[in-house]
């Protein structure tokens, strides 16, 4: 009987010591956030994944036991969660800024690469090939045939009808504006 009493007493002592040394969730969350604050600027993607998994476990535990916390514990927990959220946001903004900077740095290199790839000799050859393949005599003959087939009297009447319906002052104003734009005066 004494032996059984001693075993029960020993178990009670272990249980009491275990309960006394258990760290509360607000303390564990604060500790996690403080550790993260010290190190997060050097976190890799894998570090963030581990931190997020630990944070998610702490939040899940907090949700399960939320009603059992005092108001002070709830406030501490919410503050710690807010601090962690701001670190995550800061890290994400930093990553996005770095990525944008990388893209912007590559733009001149990309443009210069495109410029380097422009083969002016090949373009010149192509243009010369097109010029030499044009049968100017045939084009001249086609144009002359087209001109001869035009009913000039009918065309003149149509042009006069169009000219009468055009607001020439407005057309002149628009054409002058276009010319100024093309010549760089505007």
C-alpha positions in Angstrom: 0.0 0.0 0.0 2.9 2.3 0.8 4.4 1.6 -2.5 1.1 2.4 -4.3 0.8 5.6 -2.3 4.3 6.6 -3.3 3.7 5.9 -6.9 0.5 8.0 -6.9 2.4 10.8 -5.0 5.2 10.6 -7.5 2.8 10.8 -10.5 1.0 13.8 -8.9 4.3 15.6 -8.5 5.3 14.9 -12.1 1.9 16.1 -13.2 2.1 19.3 -11.1 5.6 20.1 -12.3 4.6 19.4 -15.9 1.6 21.7 -15.6 3.6 24.4 -13.9 6.2 24.4 -16.7 3.8 24.4 -19.6 4.2 27.7 -21.5 0.9 29.4 -22.4 -0.1 30.0 -26.0 0.3 33.8 -25.7 3.8 33.2 -24.4 4.6 30.7 -27.1 3.2 33.0 -29.8 5.1 36.0 -28.5 8.3 33.9 -28.4 7.7 32.7 -32.0 7.0 36.3 -33.2 10.1 37.7 -31.4 12.3 35.0 -33.0 10.8 35.7 -36.4 11.4 39.4 -36.0 15.1 38.8 -35.4 15.6 36.5 -38.4 12.9 37.1 -41.0 14.9 39.5 -43.2 17.2 36.6 -44.0 14.5 34.0 -44.5 14.5 31.8 -47.6 11.3 30.6 -49.1 11.7 27.3 -47.1 12.2 29.3 -43.9 9.0 31.2 -44.6 7.1 28.0 -45.2 8.3 26.5 -41.9 7.5 29.7 -40.0 4.0 29.8 -41.6 3.3 26.2 -40.7 4.3 26.9 -37.1 2.2 30.1 -37.1 -0.8 28.3 -38.5 -0.5 25.6 -35.8 -0.4 28.3 -33.1 -3.4 30.1 -34.6 -5.4 26.8 -34.8 -4.6 26.2 -31.1 -5.6 29.7 -30.3 -8.9 29.3 -32.1 -9.7 26.1 -30.2 -9.1 27.6 -26.8 -9.9 31.3 -27.4 -12.8 31.4 -25.0 -10.6 30.1 -22.2 -8.2 33.0 -22.4 -8.3 36.2 -20.3 -8.9 39.5 -22.0 -5.2 40.3 -21.5 -4.1 37.0 -23.1 -6.5 37.7 -26.1 -5.0 41.2 -26.6 -1.4 39.8 -26.4 -2.3 37.1 -28.9 -3.9 39.6 -31.3 -0.9 42.0 -31.1 1.5 39.1 -31.8 -0.6 38.0 -34.7 -0.6 41.6 -36.1 3.2 41.8 -35.7 3.7 38.6 -37.6 1.3 39.7 -40.3 3.2 42.9 -40.8 6.5 40.9 -41.1 4.9 38.7 -43.8 3.6 41.8 -45.6 7.0 43.5 -45.4 8.8 40.4 -46.8 6.3 40.1 -49.6 6.6 43.8 -50.6 10.4 43.4 -50.5 10.3 40.4 -52.7 7.9 42.1 -55.2 10.1 45.2 -55.2 13.2 43.0 -55.9 11.4 41.2 -58.7 10.3 44.4 -60.3 13.8 45.8 -60.0 15.1 42.7 -61.7 12.6 43.1 -64.6 13.4 46.8 -65.0 17.1 46.1 -65.1 16.6 43.6 -67.9 14.7 45.9 -70.2 17.7 47.8 -71.6 19.5 44.5 -72.1 16.5 43.1 -73.9 16.1 46.1 -76.2 19.9 46.0 -76.9 19.6 42.3 -77.7 16.8 43.1 -80.2 18.8 45.9 -81.8 21.8 43.6 -82.1 19.6 41.0 -83.9 18.4 43.4 -86.6 20.3 42.4 -89.7 20.4 45.5 -91.8 22.4 43.7 -94.6 19.6 41.1 -94.8 16.9 43.8 -94.9 18.9 45.7 -97.6 19.1 42.5 -99.7 15.4 41.8 -99.3 14.5 45.4 -100.3 16.9 45.1 -103.3 15.3 41.8 -104.2 11.9 43.2 -104.1 13.0 46.2 -106.3 14.6 44.0 -108.8 11.6 41.7 -109.1 9.2 44.5 -109.8 8.4 44.6 -113.5 8.1 48.4 -114.0 7.1 48.1 -117.6 4.2 45.8 -116.7 3.1 48.2 -113.9 3.3 51.1 -116.2 1.2 49.3 -118.8 -1.4 48.4 -116.1 -1.5 52.0 -114.8 -2.0 53.3 -118.4 -4.8 50.8 -118.9 -6.4 51.8 -115.7 -6.2 55.5 -116.6 -7.6 54.8 -120.1 -10.5 52.9 -118.6 -11.6 55.7 -116.3 -14.7 57.6 -117.5 -13.3 61.0 -116.8 -16.6 62.9 -117.3 -18.3 60.6 -114.7 -15.4 60.8 -112.4 -15.4 64.6 -112.6 -19.1 64.7 -111.7 -18.5 62.4 -108.7 -15.6 64.5 -107.5 -17.6 67.7 -107.9 -20.4 66.2 -105.8 -18.0 65.1 -103.2 -16.2 68.4 -103.1 -19.5 70.2 -102.6 -20.4 68.1 -99.6 -17.0 68.5 -97.9 -16.5 71.1 -95.2 -13.3 72.5 -96.8 -12.5 74.9 -94.0 -12.6 72.1 -91.5 -10.6 69.8 -93.7 -7.9 72.5 -94.2 -7.8 73.1 -90.5 -7.3 69.3 -89.8 -4.7 69.0 -92.5 -2.7 71.9 -91.2 -2.8 70.4 -87.7 -1.6 67.0 -89.1 1.3 68.8 -91.0 2.3 70.6 -87.8 2.4 67.3 -86.0 4.4 65.5 -88.7 6.9 68.4 -89.0 7.3 68.7 -85.2 5.9 72.2 -85.0 3.3 71.1 -82.5 
